[in-house]
Amino acid sequence: MPVATDIFFLRARDHSRRPAVAVAADATLREVVGRMATEKASAVVVVDGGRRPVGIVTERDIVRRATFAAPPEQSVGDLMSFPVRYIRDDEHLFIAIARMRRLGHRHMPAVDGEGRLSGILDLHDAMARSARNMVAMIDDLTRDDSDDGLREIKAAQVRVADTLFEENVAVGDIQATLSHVNNDIYARLLERNLAAMEGEGLGAQPAPFAMIVMGSGGRHENFLVPDQDYGFVVEGTSGTLEDAPDRWFAELARRLSRDLDAVGIPYCDGGVMATNVKWRRTFPGWREQVDTWCRRARVDPLLDFDIFFDFRLGWGEPGLAAALREHVTQRTAGNDTFLREVYSADRDHRTALKWFGRFATERSDPAHRGKVNLKLHGILPLVEAARLFALRDGVPATGTRERLAAAHAAGVLTDDQHDDLSGARRTICRLLLGRQLSDFRAGAPVSNFVDPKGLTPRRKRDLREALRAIERLRTRMRVEFGGDPL
């Protein structure tokens, strides 16, 4: 991978101080200064009993307090800066750099999937990993939170993808970068609207919650123009939200969807947004819904809901998303009745490969006649198959790469099968992303259609082999989930 673009693929955990220096809120200033001196730390994170960050104290804070003669025995809880901003340790390092530069922070705690402190990032150390031209690109991805600023981020996102594509960076890594930028936009707009609603007298959030991102965003497989796929998981004890909290969360969703559309992430035609009551539930409500699908799958058309199973945390309470993922994994693993219904909803999604190696091309749409929809007839059949095997085998991963790797590690896929399918995913995604980037550069509508006539003989051959590998996997699906004979 080119050194200049490394910054876009490093994780926060790769460059955070581990472990971070952590203290309880009742620790004294004397203790904190001693810890900082002994452990050569420039910041200390204040944590609660579950090691979740609640505040931070830096060298600057210590100097400032000393100026005002804070007594050594004063508790650090009285002196810390709060609320503390943090980043998940599986996020990309460039997102952490962007956030720290935007907020003017020199330090930022990193947390694990449960929200527990796992390390701390220093901006100057992190910036040392960035080439000067990459810092400029990061700045382009970190405009202010206004609609104009976020629209500029969307444009810069394409420029970054184009640069990475031209440098032959792995297409899955480019998709992950696009997904991280989009998820950061979700989070920034959500926080902007939380503050606006409280400022307008509508109150703070009535309960802790998590925003989950689904579909390609949940798999970290975004292309250039994903639409909105998100929901809310709200902490609660009953299966339904009471009227007042539900109205509050519905208003938050309305504002969030409006703003996402305004900056370039359009409304979901299928209504997979928390503006739809189906996609905002309490945690017990989501658990009941998953149980209903797993017991009586025919109650709801799974074609409308299988996108849910790719969810991951986008913002908020990590524990809610983690607990929901654990419940999904337990309820779907080995659940033959449920898995057959999921297969039934997906079984007609064929690849674009026809008899004798010919491609099934678009006929009804004049704008795309003679072209292949590689999202619908290439990526989707592979995504569905990888998801189905992962649900059956209790694999919590959501990315297609990770699901294929897990199937390989478990012996579900042979070495050759894994190599063929991984290669198929790379071939199809690179063709599609390349087409979209060309459309964008030409000022044409960005689409999912590729013209086989415009491919070189080698690329046509690679595409045929990729689709054949996916067809072989789907034949296996028909046998294992549909009961069809070989």
N, C-alpha and C positions, 0 to 999 in steps of 0.2 A: 504494500500500500504506500502511496507517495507520502513522504514525511510531512509535506505541507498541509495535508488534509487529515493527519492523524487526530487532530483535536475534535473532529466531528464523530469519532468512534470510541474515544476513551470514555469510560464510565466515571461517575463521581467517586465510586468506591476505589477506583484505581489510583486516585491522587489525593485522597483524604488522609489526614492523620488518624491512625487507628492504633489503639483506642483514643478517643478524645478524652480530655480531662473533664470529668463531670463531678458536680457537687450537688448536695441537697440545698433547698432554699434556706434552711436554718443554719447553714455553714457560716462562719464568721468571716469578715473581711481579712482578718489575720490569716486564717486557714487558706483562703483563696490565694492570697499573695504568696504564701509559702508554697502551695502546690504549683503555682505558675513559675516560681523561681526554680524549684527542684526539678520540674519536668520540662523546663524550657518551653513553656507554652505561652502564646500571646493572647489566648482567649480561653475562657472556661465556660462550659455549658451547664446551666442549672436544670436539673431534671426532677421529675416527680418520682413516686415510688415504683412506677413501671418503666423507669429510664426514658420517659418521653420528655423532650425538651420543653421547658416552660419559660426560659430566659437565657440571656448570655451576658457575660462580663468580659470586657476586653482590657488590654493595657491602657487604652485611652480612658476607659471608664475609671480605672484605678487612679490614674493621674488626676483626673477631674475630681474624684471624690477626695483625694488627698489634699487638693487645693482648698476644698471646703472643710477640711479637717474632720472627715468622717471617723468616728471612733473605731479602733481595730476590732472591737467585739460586736459591732453592728452586723446584723445578719445580711447575707448577700442578697436575700430575697427583697430587701428594701432598696438595693442599689442596682439590681440587674435591669437590663433593657428588655422590654417585653411589649407585645407578643413577639416571639422569636420566629423569624422566617427560616425555613429549612428546605432541604431537597432530598428526595429519595435517592439512596445510594446506587440504584440501578439506572438512574437518569444519565444522559450524556453529560460529560464535563462541560461542553460548550453551553448547555442550558444553564448550568450553575454559574459559569463565568458571566453569561448574559444577565442573569438575575442579580448577581452581586453588583455588577457595573450599573445596572439600572437603579438599584436601590441605594447605591453608595456604601455598600457593606464590604469590609475587608475580610470578614469571616462568615461562614455559613455552616451550621450543623448538617450532617447527613444522617438519615434515618433508614432503618430497614423496612421490610414489608409490613411489620406490625407497628411502625411508628416509633420504635425504640432507637435511641442514639447509637450510631455505629461509627461515627468519625466526625471530623471537622475539616472544612476546606479553607485554605488561605488564598485569597485572590491573587496575590503577587506570585505565589508558587504556581498556581494554576495557569496564570498568564504566561509564565515562562515556557509552558508547553506549546504555546501558540506562535506560529510564524506571523510576522507583521501583517501580511496580506490576509491571513485567516482572521486576525482580530478585526480587520475592517469588515469582513463578511459577517462575523459574529455581531458587530454593531448594527449591520443592516438587518439582522434578525432580531434586534432588541429595540425597536422604536418604542415610542411612548404608547400608552394604553388607549389613545384616542382611536376612533374609527380610521382616520387617515393613516395614523402610525401603524395600525395593524394591517391595513391594506398594503402598505409598503412592505411589511414583513412577508406577506403572501407573495409579492412580486420578487422579493429578495430570495425567498425560499426556492423559487424556480431557478434563479441564477446559481444558487449553491448546488442544486441538483444537477444542473447543466455542467458545472465545473467538475463535479465528482464523476459524472457520466463520461466526460471527455478524458478524464484521467484513469478510466477503466476500473474505478472502484466497484466492488461487488454490488450488484443491484439490490440485494437484500439489505445491505448497509445503507444504501441511498434511501430505500423505502423507510427504514427505521428512522433515519434523520428527518425525512419529511413528516413522519408520524409524530416524532418528538416535538417538532416545531408546531404542528397543528394542535397537539395536546396542550402545549404551553399557551397557545391562543385561547383554547377552551378555559384553562385555569385562570388566565388573566382577565378574561371577560366575566367569568363567574365571580371573581373577587371584586371586580369593578361594580357589578350589579348588587352584590351583597352590601357593599358600602353605600351605594346609592339608595337602596331600599331602607336601610337603617337611617340614613340622613334625611329621607323624606317622611320619616315618622311611621314607616310600616313595620319597624321592629327588626331586631336581630333574628337570626335563624332560630326557629322554635325548637329545634332538636339537632344534635350532631347528625351529619349525613355524609355520604360519599357520592360523588359523581362518577359513574362508570362509563367508559367509552367502549363501544361495541364495533362489530364488523371489522373492516380493514384497519381502523385505528386501534382496536383492541388487539389485533394480531401484529401491530406495528408493520403493516404492509400497505400503507397509503401510496397512491400515485399522486398525480398533480391536482386532481379536482375531486376529492372525496366530498360526500355530502355529510349531513349531521346524523350521527348514530350515537345517542347517549341516553342515559337514564339516571334516576336518583335512587339511592338506597338509604332510607332514613331510619335512625335508631328508634326503636319503639317496642312495646310489649304486646300490642295487638296486631292483627293481620291487616288492619286498614288504618289510614290516616284520618284523624278527626277533621271536621269541616274546616276549622280555622287554620290549622297547620297546612292542610291540603291546598287551601286557597293561597297561602303564602308561597308554597313551593310551586304551585301552578304559575303564579305571577313571576317568580324567579325564572322559571323555564321559559315563559313567554319572552321575557327580556333577553335571556341568553340566546335563544334561537333567533330572535330579531337581529341581535348584534352579530352573531356568527354569520348570518346571511349577508349583512351589510359589509363585512370585511372579506368575504369571498369563500365562506364555507356554507353552501346553500342548504335550504330546508330539505329534509328527507321526504321524498315522494311517498314512501311507505309509512310515514308517521312515526318512525322510530326515534322519538324525542320525548323528553320528560314533559312536554306540553300535552302529551297524550297520557291520560291517567293510567294506561297499561304499563307505562314505563317510569312511573314514580310510585314507589311502594315502600312500606316499612320493611325492615329486614325480615320479621316474621311473615309479612305478606309475600315477599319474594320467595321465601322458603316454602310457603304453602303453594305458590304457583309452580315452583320446580317439582314439588311432590305431585301436584295434579298432572303435570305433563308426564311424569314418570309412571303414574298409576293408570291414567286414562288419557293417553296421548291424543286420541281423536277428539277430545273436547275442544281443543283449539287447533287451528291449522298450523302445524309446525313450520310450514313454509314461511310463515310470517314471524316465527320466533326463533328459528335456529341461529339467527344472527346473535342472539343473546349469549350463546355459549362461548363466544370469543371475547367476552368482556374482560377488561382490566381496569384498575383504578386510574382515574384521570385527575381527581382532586378530592381532598377531604379525608375522612376517617379510614386509615388503612385497614383497621381491624374489621370493619364492616365488609369491605370487599374481600378480604382474605377469608372471613368466615363463610361468606356466600360461595366463594370458589370451592372451599372445602366441602360444603354441603352438596354442590353440584357434582363434584368428583365422586363423592360417596354414593349418591343416588343413581348416577348413570352407569357406573362401572358394572359391567356384567348384566345390565338390565335388558334382557333380550327383547322383551315386548316393546319397550320404549325405543330401542335402537332400530328395530324393524320399521317403526313408524317414521323415524327420522329418515331412514333409507328410502321409504316409500315417497316421502316428500321430495327427495333429491334424485331419484333414480332416472328421471327423464332428462337430466342436465348432461347432455352428451358433449363430447369434444367436437371440434370442427373437422375431424378426419372422417372421410367417407371411404367407400370401396376403392381399391386399387390406388390408395394414397392421394386421392383427390381431396380438395378442401371444400367444406360446406360454406358457401359465401352468402351474403345478404342479397335477397331478391326483392323484398317488398319496399325497402326504403331507398328512394332514388339517390339520396345524398351519399349512401354507402354501398350502393349496388356493386357486387363483385368483390367486396372486402369481407374479412373475417373479424368478428367480434371476439377478440382474444380474452377479454375479461369474462364474457358469458360462456364461451366455448373453449376456454383454455385454462384460465386461472380458477374459475368457480368449480369445475369438476374436481380439480386437485384439492382445493381448500376443503370442500365438503368431504371428500374421502379421508383426508388426513384428520379432520375433526371427528369423524365417526369412529375411526380406530382409536383415537385418543380418548374419547368419551367411554368407549367400551373397556379400555385397558386402564382406566383410572389415572390418566396423564393430565396434570393440571395446566400444562403449558398451553398457550393460545396461539403462538406463531406457527406457521406451517413448517418452517425450517426446524423448529424445536420439536414439533410433533413427529416429523419424519425421523429425526435423530433419536427420539425416545422409542419409536417403533423399531428402529434398527438395533438400539441397545438391548431391547427386550427380546430380540430374535424374531419379531413379527415380520421384519423385512430383512432379506439377505443383503450381503455387501453389494451385490450387483443391482438389486432392486433399489436400494437406498441411493446408490450412485446415479442410477437412471432417473429416478424421480427428482433428486436434488438438481441434476442437470436440466431436467425438463422445466422445473420451476425457474431456474436461472435464464434459460433460453427464452421462455415466453415472457417473463417479466422484463427482460432487457429489450426485447422487440417492442413491447407495449410502451415502456417508458421512453424509449428512443423515439417512437412515433409521436407521443404526446409532447416531448420537448421540441420536435420539429414543427408540430402544429403551433405551439406557443410562439416559437421564434418567427414563424410566418404570419402571425396574427390571425390564424384560423381557429375555429372552435376546437378545443381539445376533446378528443374522443377515444374510444376503445377499439377502433377499427384499424386493421392493417391490411394493405393490399398485397396479396401473395405475388402478383405480377411485378411488384416493385422490389422483391427480394432476390438476392443473388442465388444461384443454384445451391451453394453451400448452406445458406440460411434457410432455404426451403427444405433441404434435407434435414437440417437440425430441427426445424419446426415439426416435420413429420415424425421424426424419432421421439421428440418430446411428447407429442400427442399420443403416439403409440404406447409410450410408457404409462401415461395416465389411463389410457383405455385398459391396459392390463390390470392396473390397480382397481379400476371400476368393475372389471369382470370378477375380480376377487370379492369386491363388495357384494355383487349380486349373489355370489355363492354363500358368503358368510352371514349376510344380513337379510338377503331376500329369499334364500332357500332355493335359488335356481341351480340346476345341475351344471356341471362344467360342460 
